[in-house]
Amino acid sequence: MTELLERYAEVAGADAVAQLRQLAEPLKGMKVVHVNSTRVGGGVAEILNQLVPLLRELGLDAEWHVIEGNPAFFTCTKKFHNCLQGAVDRPSEQDLAIYEQVNAENAERLAPVLKEADVVFIHDPQPAALIRHFPDRKGKWIWRCHIDASHPDRIVWRYLRQFLTAYDASIFSLPDFARALPHPQYLIAPAIDPFSGKNCDLSEEFIDAVASDFNLDRTRPLLVQVSRFDRFKDPLGVIRAYQITKRFFPSVQLVLAGGGATDDPEGGMVLAEVRAAAAGDPNIHVLELPTDAHRIINAIQRLATIVLFRSPPGRALG
């Protein structure tokens, strides 16, 4: 057993790791390629940072590639992201032309890898149109949706569906998040990695230092939300919830901690809105953290009295 798998065995148990190895045995040497839209920032990047090394440890030939895009492309795909969660923020015809052109350019760049892969995992809408450029693909292509697509804008879903129906399978996080597609569908529930910076054990000295650095009083109740600054994480709703709570618990503090992602052009605007809503209240701490601040986030969540997670909303507070 490798050192990485030995570490997982300490937490999950030797039987779980043995079962993983048994499942992976007939897949050894299989070329598996993951494609998403950002190397850092956001949940997909965090998953792949841990998942790809694990697949390699189990004997699969796993790779991770990131599509390249211009600001106009990511503006379009952000609209997809919003519309899949029920917003009406449809891309224009020009947006869609840019989306298809950027996917065509990435298909050409990634062709040597994708043509030879045994399994290709395409994550979320950004690279979904790649499949159109591989009609004679060798392997199976699977679309992995990390978004709640239960009530999408119908026009946007109809547009994306033309690409998604070509996939051999799709994966959703929960049954309620899924959409009907003409191929097998699977569920992979949300999970954590016990050895990532956000979940590993921390010393009390480190936690105390984080509290001091951000002026957090450990003797008073603390509400925390950790997320990207995204309207669908509803940070303004969290501030309203804090303000209601403060009427009954005047000593309460609030931390909104997070950052952005390279494929999210709205992050700066949302952060500005959050800072404006928090202005004048010294007990609201808006922390824009770098993408590698995992241990700091870990400590802030350990300091919390209550951790909020408003994702996805659609049913905002207040």
Salt bridges, closest charged atoms under 4 A:
GLU25 OE1 - LYS28 NZ 3.45
GLU46 OE2 - LYS198 NZ 2.68
ASP61 OD2 - LYS31 NZ 3.60
GLU63 OE2 - LYS31 NZ 2.47
GLU63 OE1 - HIS65 NE2 2.70
GLU68 OE1 - ARG109 NE 3.73
ASP95 OD2 - LYS79 NZ 3.08
GLU100 OE1 - ARG132 NH1 3.35
ASP118 OD1 - LYS138 NZ 3.63
ASP153 OD1 - ARG90 NH2 2.93
GLU204 OE1 - ARG218 NH1 3.31
ASP208 OD1 - ARG218 NH1 2.55
ASP230 OD2 - LYS78 NZ 2.80
ASP230 OD2 - ARG228 NH1 3.20
ASP234 OD2 - ARG310 NH2 2.93
ASP264 OD2 - LYS78 NZ 3.36
ASP264 OD2 - ARG228 NH1 2.79
GLU266 OE1 - ARG231 NH1 3.58
GLU273 OE2 - ARG231 NH2 2.52
ASP281 OD2 - LYS246 NZ 3.28
GLU288 OE1 - ARG275 NH2 3.56
